[in-house]
C-alpha cells in the first residue's frame, strides 16, 4: 500500500479535475465535484487552508475511486 501524500485542498482539486471530475458547486468552504462520465462518483473537498489530514485525503480518494498511486501520477510526483 502506498503512503498517502500530504496535499493542500487546491492540489487535490487539481488531481480530481485531471481525473475527469468537474466542479458542480461550492457551498461555503466546501467544493463538490462529480465525475463527468459517472455521476455516481461524487466527492466533497474542504477548503479551510493548510494541508489536508492524511485520513481525510485517503477517504476522499477512496470515495472518488482513485488510487494513491494514480493520484501521485496525476499530480506529477513519484
Gaussian input, Z-matrix of N, CA and C with variables (Angstrom, degrees):
# hf/3-21g

backbone

0 1
 N
 C     1     B1
 C     2     B2     1     A1
 N     3     B3     2     A2     1     D1
 C     4     B4     3     A3     2     D2
 C     5     B5     4     A4     3     D3
 N     6     B6     5     A5     4     D4
 C     7     B7     6     A6     5     D5
 C     8     B8     7     A7     6     D6
 N     9     B9     8     A8     7     D7
 C    10    B10     9     A9     8     D8
 C    11    B11    10    A10     9     D9
 N    12    B12    11    A11    10    D10
 C    13    B13    12    A12    11    D11
 C    14    B14    13    A13    12    D12
 N    15    B15    14    A14    13    D13
 C    16    B16    15    A15    14    D14
 C    17    B17    16    A16    15    D15
 N    18    B18    17    A17    16    D16
 C    19    B19    18    A18    17    D17
 C    20    B20    19    A19    18    D18
 N    21    B21    20    A20    19    D19
 C    22    B22    21    A21    20    D20
 C    23    B23    22    A22    21    D21
 N    24    B24    23    A23    22    D22
 C    25    B25    24    A24    23    D23
 C    26    B26    25    A25    24    D24
 N    27    B27    26    A26    25    D25
 C    28    B28    27    A27    26    D26
 C    29    B29    28    A28    27    D27
 N    30    B30    29    A29    28    D28
 C    31    B31    30    A30    29    D29
 C    32    B32    31    A31    30    D30
 N    33    B33    32    A32    31    D31
 C    34    B34    33    A33    32    D32
 C    35    B35    34    A34    33    D33
 N    36    B36    35    A35    34    D34
 C    37    B37    36    A36    35    D35
 C    38    B38    37    A37    36    D36
 N    39    B39    38    A38    37    D37
 C    40    B40    39    A39    38    D38
 C    41    B41    40    A40    39    D39
 N    42    B42    41    A41    40    D40
 C    43    B43    42    A42    41    D41
 C    44    B44    43    A43    42    D42
 N    45    B45    44    A44    43    D43
 C    46    B46    45    A45    44    D44
 C    47    B47    46    A46    45    D45
 N    48    B48    47    A47    46    D46
 C    49    B49    48    A48    47    D47
 C    50    B50    49    A49    48    D48
 N    51    B51    50    A50    49    D49
 C    52    B52    51    A51    50    D50
 C    53    B53    52    A52    51    D51
 N    54    B54    53    A53    52    D52
 C    55    B55    54    A54    53    D53
 C    56    B56    55    A55    54    D54
 N    57    B57    56    A56    55    D55
 C    58    B58    57    A57    56    D56
 C    59    B59    58    A58    57    D57
 N    60    B60    59    A59    58    D58
 C    61    B61    60    A60    59    D59
 C    62    B62    61    A61    60    D60
 N    63    B63    62    A62    61    D61
 C    64    B64    63    A63    62    D62
 C    65    B65    64    A64    63    D63
 N    66    B66    65    A65    64    D64
 C    67    B67    66    A66    65    D65
 C    68    B68    67    A67    66    D66
 N    69    B69    68    A68    67    D67
 C    70    B70    69    A69    68    D68
 C    71    B71    70    A70    69    D69
 N    72    B72    71    A71    70    D70
 C    73    B73    72    A72    71    D71
 C    74    B74    73    A73    72    D72
 N    75    B75    74    A74    73    D73
 C    76    B76    75    A75    74    D74
 C    77    B77    76    A76    75    D75
 N    78    B78    77    A77    76    D76
 C    79    B79    78    A78    77    D77
 C    80    B80    79    A79    78    D78
 N    81    B81    80    A80    79    D79
 C    82    B82    81    A81    80    D80
 C    83    B83    82    A82    81    D81
 N    84    B84    83    A83    82    D82
 C    85    B85    84    A84    83    D83
 C    86    B86    85    A85    84    D84
 N    87    B87    86    A86    85    D85
 C    88    B88    87    A87    86    D86
 C    89    B89    88    A88    87    D87
 N    90    B90    89    A89    88    D88
 C    91    B91    90    A90    89    D89
 C    92    B92    91    A91    90    D90
 N    93    B93    92    A92    91    D91
 C    94    B94    93    A93    92    D92
 C    95    B95    94    A94    93    D93
 N    96    B96    95    A95    94    D94
 C    97    B97    96    A96    95    D95
 C    98    B98    97    A97    96    D96
 N    99    B99    98    A98    97    D97
 C   100   B100    99    A99    98    D98
 C   101   B101   100   A100    99    D99
 N   102   B102   101   A101   100   D100
 C   103   B103   102   A102   101   D101
 C   104   B104   103   A103   102   D102
 N   105   B105   104   A104   103   D103
 C   106   B106   105   A105   104   D104
 C   107   B107   106   A106   105   D105
 N   108   B108   107   A107   106   D106
 C   109   B109   108   A108   107   D107
 C   110   B110   109   A109   108   D108
 N   111   B111   110   A110   109   D109
 C   112   B112   111   A111   110   D110
 C   113   B113   112   A112   111   D111
 N   114   B114   113   A113   112   D112
 C   115   B115   114   A114   113   D113
 C   116   B116   115   A115   114   D114
 N   117   B117   116   A116   115   D115
 C   118   B118   117   A117   116   D116
 C   119   B119   118   A118   117   D117
 N   120   B120   119   A119   118   D118
 C   121   B121   120   A120   119   D119
 C   122   B122   121   A121   120   D120
 N   123   B123   122   A122   121   D121
 C   124   B124   123   A123   122   D122
 C   125   B125   124   A124   123   D123
 N   126   B126   125   A125   124   D124
 C   127   B127   126   A126   125   D125
 C   128   B128   127   A127   126   D126
 N   129   B129   128   A128   127   D127
 C   130   B130   129   A129   128   D128
 C   131   B131   130   A130   129   D129
 N   132   B132   131   A131   130   D130
 C   133   B133   132   A132   131   D131
 C   134   B134   133   A133   132   D132
 N   135   B135   134   A134   133   D133
 C   136   B136   135   A135   134   D134
 C   137   B137   136   A136   135   D135
 N   138   B138   137   A137   136   D136
 C   139   B139   138   A138   137   D137
 C   140   B140   139   A139   138   D138
 N   141   B141   140   A140   139   D139
 C   142   B142   141   A141   140   D140
 C   143   B143   142   A142   141   D141
 N   144   B144   143   A143   142   D142
 C   145   B145   144   A144   143   D143
 C   146   B146   145   A145   144   D144
 N   147   B147   146   A146   145   D145
 C   148   B148   147   A147   146   D146
 C   149   B149   148   A148   147   D147
 N   150   B150   149   A149   148   D148
 C   151   B151   150   A150   149   D149
 C   152   B152   151   A151   150   D150
 N   153   B153   152   A152   151   D151
 C   154   B154   153   A153   152   D152
 C   155   B155   154   A154   153   D153
 N   156   B156   155   A155   154   D154
 C   157   B157   156   A156   155   D155
 C   158   B158   157   A157   156   D156
 N   159   B159   158   A158   157   D157
 C   160   B160   159   A159   158   D158
 C   161   B161   160   A160   159   D159
 N   162   B162   161   A161   160   D160
 C   163   B163   162   A162   161   D161
 C   164   B164   163   A163   162   D162
 N   165   B165   164   A164   163   D163
 C   166   B166   165   A165   164   D164
 C   167   B167   166   A166   165   D165
 N   168   B168   167   A167   166   D166
 C   169   B169   168   A168   167   D167
 C   170   B170   169   A169   168   D168
 N   171   B171   170   A170   169   D169
 C   172   B172   171   A171   170   D170
 C   173   B173   172   A172   171   D171
 N   174   B174   173   A173   172   D172
 C   175   B175   174   A174   173   D173
 C   176   B176   175   A175   174   D174
 N   177   B177   176   A176   175   D175
 C   178   B178   177   A177   176   D176
 C   179   B179   178   A178   177   D177
 N   180   B180   179   A179   178   D178
 C   181   B181   180   A180   179   D179
 C   182   B182   181   A181   180   D180
 N   183   B183   182   A182   181   D181
 C   184   B184   183   A183   182   D182
 C   185   B185   184   A184   183   D183
 N   186   B186   185   A185   184   D184
 C   187   B187   186   A186   185   D185
 C   188   B188   187   A187   186   D186
 N   189   B189   188   A188   187   D187
 C   190   B190   189   A189   188   D188
 C   191   B191   190   A190   189   D189
 N   192   B192   191   A191   190   D190
 C   193   B193   192   A192   191   D191
 C   194   B194   193   A193   192   D192
 N   195   B195   194   A194   193   D193
 C   196   B196   195   A195   194   D194
 C   197   B197   196   A196   195   D195
 N   198   B198   197   A197   196   D196
 C   199   B199   198   A198   197   D197
 C   200   B200   199   A199   198   D198
 N   201   B201   200   A200   199   D199
 C   202   B202   201   A201   200   D200
 C   203   B203   202   A202   201   D201
 N   204   B204   203   A203   202   D202
 C   205   B205   204   A204   203   D203
 C   206   B206   205   A205   204   D204
 N   207   B207   206   A206   205   D205
 C   208   B208   207   A207   206   D206
 C   209   B209   208   A208   207   D207
 N   210   B210   209   A209   208   D208
 C   211   B211   210   A210   209   D209
 C   212   B212   211   A211   210   D210
 N   213   B213   212   A212   211   D211
 C   214   B214   213   A213   212   D212
 C   215   B215   214   A214   213   D213
 N   216   B216   215   A215   214   D214
 C   217   B217   216   A216   215   D215
 C   218   B218   217   A217   216   D216
 N   219   B219   218   A218   217   D217
 C   220   B220   219   A219   218   D218
 C   221   B221   220   A220   219   D219
 N   222   B222   221   A221   220   D220
 C   223   B223   222   A222   221   D221
 C   224   B224   223   A223   222   D222
 N   225   B225   224   A224   223   D223
 C   226   B226   225   A225   224   D224
 C   227   B227   226   A226   225   D225
 N   228   B228   227   A227   226   D226
 C   229   B229   228   A228   227   D227
 C   230   B230   229   A229   228   D228
 N   231   B231   230   A230   229   D229
 C   232   B232   231   A231   230   D230
 C   233   B233   232   A232   231   D231

   B1=1.4501
   B2=1.5275
   B3=1.3068
   B4=1.4639
   B5=1.5178
   B6=1.3071
   B7=1.4572
   B8=1.5238
   B9=1.3122
   B10=1.4631
   B11=1.5246
   B12=1.3324
   B13=1.4683
   B14=1.5275
   B15=1.2987
   B16=1.4613
   B17=1.5248
   B18=1.3257
   B19=1.4645
   B20=1.5169
   B21=1.3108
   B22=1.4576
   B23=1.5236
   B24=1.3109
   B25=1.4609
   B26=1.5260
   B27=1.3204
   B28=1.4677
   B29=1.5317
   B30=1.3459
   B31=1.4672
   B32=1.5289
   B33=1.3305
   B34=1.4584
   B35=1.5255
   B36=1.3106
   B37=1.4667
   B38=1.5261
   B39=1.3289
   B40=1.4712
   B41=1.5238
   B42=1.3383
   B43=1.4657
   B44=1.5269
   B45=1.3267
   B46=1.4612
   B47=1.5275
   B48=1.3237
   B49=1.4651
   B50=1.5276
   B51=1.3339
   B52=1.4668
   B53=1.5256
   B54=1.3287
   B55=1.4658
   B56=1.5234
   B57=1.3224
   B58=1.4590
   B59=1.5159
   B60=1.3094
   B61=1.4596
   B62=1.5202
   B63=1.3202
   B64=1.4566
   B65=1.5237
   B66=1.3157
   B67=1.4614
   B68=1.5207
   B69=1.3435
   B70=1.4587
   B71=1.5265
   B72=1.3252
   B73=1.4681
   B74=1.5282
   B75=1.3225
   B76=1.4591
   B77=1.5119
   B78=1.3160
   B79=1.4523
   B80=1.5190
   B81=1.3099
   B82=1.4574
   B83=1.5113
   B84=1.3226
   B85=1.4608
   B86=1.5300
   B87=1.3300
   B88=1.4572
   B89=1.5254
   B90=1.3368
   B91=1.4609
   B92=1.5247
   B93=1.3180
   B94=1.4648
   B95=1.5186
   B96=1.3408
   B97=1.4580
   B98=1.5218
   B99=1.3437
   B100=1.4563
   B101=1.5213
   B102=1.3394
   B103=1.4647
   B104=1.5240
   B105=1.3297
   B106=1.4637
   B107=1.5295
   B108=1.3312
   B109=1.4620
   B110=1.5225
   B111=1.3215
   B112=1.4614
   B113=1.5259
   B114=1.3372
   B115=1.4709
   B116=1.5294
   B117=1.3402
   B118=1.4625
   B119=1.5255
   B120=1.3370
   B121=1.4682
   B122=1.5242
   B123=1.3227
   B124=1.4622
   B125=1.5178
   B126=1.3170
   B127=1.4615
   B128=1.5228
   B129=1.2953
   B130=1.4570
   B131=1.5268
   B132=1.3439
   B133=1.4651
   B134=1.5267
   B135=1.3423
   B136=1.4629
   B137=1.5241
   B138=1.3190
   B139=1.4676
   B140=1.5226
   B141=1.3281
   B142=1.4575
   B143=1.5217
   B144=1.3203
   B145=1.4628
   B146=1.5121
   B147=1.2883
   B148=1.4600
   B149=1.5190
   B150=1.3196
   B151=1.4565
   B152=1.5213
   B153=1.3391
   B154=1.4613
   B155=1.5267
   B156=1.3274
   B157=1.4658
   B158=1.5324
   B159=1.3168
   B160=1.4721
   B161=1.5205
   B162=1.3332
   B163=1.4615
   B164=1.5256
   B165=1.3332
   B166=1.4581
   B167=1.5239
   B168=1.3137
   B169=1.4624
   B170=1.5273
   B171=1.3210
   B172=1.4581
   B173=1.5302
   B174=1.3216
   B175=1.4665
   B176=1.5303
   B177=1.3327
   B178=1.4680
   B179=1.5255
   B180=1.3347
   B181=1.4664
   B182=1.5250
   B183=1.3250
   B184=1.4640
   B185=1.5248
   B186=1.3185
   B187=1.4571
   B188=1.5311
   B189=1.3223
   B190=1.4629
   B191=1.5253
   B192=1.3241
   B193=1.4557
   B194=1.5155
   B195=1.3312
   B196=1.4633
   B197=1.5266
   B198=1.3247
   B199=1.4635
   B200=1.5306
   B201=1.3147
   B202=1.4650
   B203=1.5237
   B204=1.3414
   B205=1.4714
   B206=1.5282
   B207=1.3289
   B208=1.4709
   B209=1.5276
   B210=1.3220
   B211=1.4687
   B212=1.5259
   B213=1.3363
   B214=1.4679
   B215=1.5250
   B216=1.3437
   B217=1.4656
   B218=1.5303
   B219=1.3253
   B220=1.4638
   B221=1.5235
   B222=1.3233
   B223=1.4599
   B224=1.5233
   B225=1.3316
   B226=1.4595
   B227=1.5107
   B228=1.3427
   B229=1.4671
   B230=1.5155
   B231=1.3298
   B232=1.4677
   B233=1.4936
   A1=108.96
   A2=115.80
   A3=121.04
   A4=110.96
   A5=115.25
   A6=120.50
   A7=108.26
   A8=115.82
   A9=121.24
   A10=108.68
   A11=117.96
   A12=119.96
   A13=111.37
   A14=116.18
   A15=121.38
   A16=106.96
   A17=116.38
   A18=121.63
   A19=111.01
   A20=115.17
   A21=121.49
   A22=107.18
   A23=116.98
   A24=120.43
   A25=111.72
   A26=117.11
   A27=121.61
   A28=110.76
   A29=115.92
   A30=120.86
   A31=111.11
   A32=116.76
   A33=120.71
   A34=110.68
   A35=117.31
   A36=120.44
   A37=110.04
   A38=118.13
   A39=121.31
   A40=110.89
   A41=116.94
   A42=121.39
   A43=109.84
   A44=116.59
   A45=120.44
   A46=111.52
   A47=117.29
   A48=120.45
   A49=110.77
   A50=117.43
   A51=121.11
   A52=111.37
   A53=117.14
   A54=121.85
   A55=112.17
   A56=117.39
   A57=120.18
   A58=114.99
   A59=117.62
   A60=120.72
   A61=109.41
   A62=115.90
   A63=120.67
   A64=108.47
   A65=115.21
   A66=120.61
   A67=107.77
   A68=116.14
   A69=119.02
   A70=111.97
   A71=116.76
   A72=119.04
   A73=109.67
   A74=114.65
   A75=121.25
   A76=107.19
   A77=115.56
   A78=121.56
   A79=107.50
   A80=116.58
   A81=119.96
   A82=110.52
   A83=116.05
   A84=120.01
   A85=112.33
   A86=118.08
   A87=121.69
   A88=110.00
   A89=115.62
   A90=122.07
   A91=107.62
   A92=116.39
   A93=122.55
   A94=108.76
   A95=116.76
   A96=121.98
   A97=109.98
   A98=114.69
   A99=121.60
   A100=107.89
   A101=116.93
   A102=120.22
   A103=109.07
   A104=116.38
   A105=121.13
   A106=113.16
   A107=118.89
   A108=120.18
   A109=113.48
   A110=118.15
   A111=122.34
   A112=109.28
   A113=117.74
   A114=120.83
   A115=114.38
   A116=117.40
   A117=119.94
   A118=111.58
   A119=116.71
   A120=121.50
   A121=108.39
   A122=115.63
   A123=122.17
   A124=108.90
   A125=114.85
   A126=119.67
   A127=109.20
   A128=115.22
   A129=122.05
   A130=108.42
   A131=116.49
   A132=121.56
   A133=108.73
   A134=118.02
   A135=120.15
   A136=111.03
   A137=116.73
   A138=121.73
   A139=108.87
   A140=115.41
   A141=120.20
   A142=112.47
   A143=117.51
   A144=120.59
   A145=110.09
   A146=116.29
   A147=120.31
   A148=111.75
   A149=115.24
   A150=121.62
   A151=110.81
   A152=115.19
   A153=120.49
   A154=108.79
   A155=118.06
   A156=119.57
   A157=109.67
   A158=116.81
   A159=120.39
   A160=112.13
   A161=117.62
   A162=119.95
   A163=110.46
   A164=117.28
   A165=121.12
   A166=110.68
   A167=117.00
   A168=121.34
   A169=110.09
   A170=116.64
   A171=121.43
   A172=111.09
   A173=116.81
   A174=121.14
   A175=111.40
   A176=117.34
   A177=121.15
   A178=110.10
   A179=117.64
   A180=120.83
   A181=110.93
   A182=116.89
   A183=121.04
   A184=110.12
   A185=116.96
   A186=121.82
   A187=110.88
   A188=116.87
   A189=121.73
   A190=112.16
   A191=117.63
   A192=121.06
   A193=113.15
   A194=116.87
   A195=122.50
   A196=108.55
   A197=116.46
   A198=120.22
   A199=109.72
   A200=115.26
   A201=120.65
   A202=110.02
   A203=116.42
   A204=119.27
   A205=111.26
   A206=117.16
   A207=119.82
   A208=110.73
   A209=117.17
   A210=119.88
   A211=110.79
   A212=117.00
   A213=120.55
   A214=110.62
   A215=116.89
   A216=121.12
   A217=110.33
   A218=117.00
   A219=120.86
   A220=111.83
   A221=115.58
   A222=120.89
   A223=111.39
   A224=116.33
   A225=120.67
   A226=112.81
   A227=117.17
   A228=121.49
   A229=108.81
   A230=115.90
   A231=120.53
   A232=111.61
   D1=133.87
   D2=-179.74
   D3=-77.69
   D4=150.62
   D5=176.49
   D6=-78.26
   D7=133.18
   D8=-179.52
   D9=-70.20
   D10=128.06
   D11=-179.74
   D12=-71.09
   D13=163.91
   D14=175.22
   D15=-95.81
   D16=120.59
   D17=-176.65
   D18=-132.03
   D19=156.02
   D20=168.82
   D21=-88.14
   D22=160.01
   D23=-178.04
   D24=-60.13
   D25=-36.03
   D26=178.83
   D27=-59.99
   D28=-42.14
   D29=179.43
   D30=-67.38
   D31=-39.82
   D32=178.91
   D33=-64.69
   D34=-40.36
   D35=178.42
   D36=-62.91
   D37=-39.21
   D38=176.59
   D39=-61.47
   D40=-41.86
   D41=178.16
   D42=-61.61
   D43=-45.80
   D44=-178.83
   D45=-65.05
   D46=-38.46
   D47=177.91
   D48=-64.51
   D49=-40.28
   D50=177.64
   D51=-66.96
   D52=-26.67
   D53=-179.40
   D54=-83.78
   D55=2.65
   D56=176.19
   D57=103.27
   D58=7.97
   D59=177.46
   D60=-86.11
   D61=158.55
   D62=174.54
   D63=-135.81
   D64=149.06
   D65=179.96
   D66=-75.31
   D67=124.90
   D68=179.05
   D69=-102.71
   D70=-26.21
   D71=174.64
   D72=-170.27
   D73=163.66
   D74=173.50
   D75=-133.30
   D76=124.94
   D77=178.11
   D78=-119.59
   D79=111.71
   D80=-177.72
   D81=62.82
   D82=-122.81
   D83=-177.31
   D84=-102.92
   D85=20.01
   D86=179.08
   D87=-120.19
   D88=133.07
   D89=179.18
   D90=-106.00
   D91=128.60
   D92=179.60
   D93=-101.38
   D94=127.28
   D95=-179.15
   D96=-121.84
   D97=150.14
   D98=179.91
   D99=-137.04
   D100=142.12
   D101=179.48
   D102=-72.27
   D103=139.54
   D104=-173.79
   D105=-67.79
   D106=-31.47
   D107=-178.88
   D108=-104.72
   D109=-15.19
   D110=-179.61
   D111=-132.74
   D112=90.43
   D113=-176.21
   D114=-63.04
   D115=-12.43
   D116=177.05
   D117=-73.25
   D118=-20.44
   D119=178.85
   D120=-88.53
   D121=96.39
   D122=179.75
   D123=-127.03
   D124=152.73
   D125=176.13
   D126=-155.20
   D127=163.91
   D128=179.71
   D129=-125.60
   D130=136.23
   D131=-178.77
   D132=-120.48
   D133=121.92
   D134=177.09
   D135=-75.85
   D136=142.06
   D137=177.31
   D138=-119.76
   D139=77.90
   D140=-178.39
   D141=-103.60
   D142=3.26
   D143=-176.36
   D144=85.69
   D145=154.34
   D146=-179.05
   D147=78.42
   D148=-169.64
   D149=-176.87
   D150=-90.48
   D151=149.05
   D152=176.19
   D153=-80.72
   D154=140.30
   D155=174.89
   D156=-62.10
   D157=147.90
   D158=-177.41
   D159=-59.60
   D160=-38.36
   D161=-178.67
   D162=-63.84
   D163=-36.93
   D164=-179.89
   D165=-72.36
   D166=-42.72
   D167=177.78
   D168=-60.71
   D169=-43.32
   D170=178.41
   D171=-61.67
   D172=-42.55
   D173=-179.97
   D174=-65.88
   D175=-40.01
   D176=179.68
   D177=-66.36
   D178=-43.75
   D179=178.54
   D180=-62.83
   D181=-41.26
   D182=178.87
   D183=-63.61
   D184=-43.88
   D185=179.48
   D186=-63.28
   D187=-35.07
   D188=-179.67
   D189=-81.42
   D190=-12.13
   D191=-179.51
   D192=77.75
   D193=31.38
   D194=-179.08
   D195=-116.72
   D196=131.13
   D197=178.58
   D198=-78.34
   D199=162.74
   D200=179.17
   D201=-63.82
   D202=-41.67
   D203=-179.88
   D204=-65.69
   D205=-36.85
   D206=177.23
   D207=-67.41
   D208=-38.06
   D209=178.84
   D210=-65.10
   D211=-38.45
   D212=176.95
   D213=-64.40
   D214=-40.35
   D215=179.42
   D216=-64.40
   D217=-44.01
   D218=179.57
   D219=-66.31
   D220=-30.79
   D221=179.65
   D222=-79.16
   D223=-21.25
   D224=-179.68
   D225=90.58
   D226=15.18
   D227=178.18
   D228=-104.51
   D229=156.07
   D230=179.12
   D231=-91.07

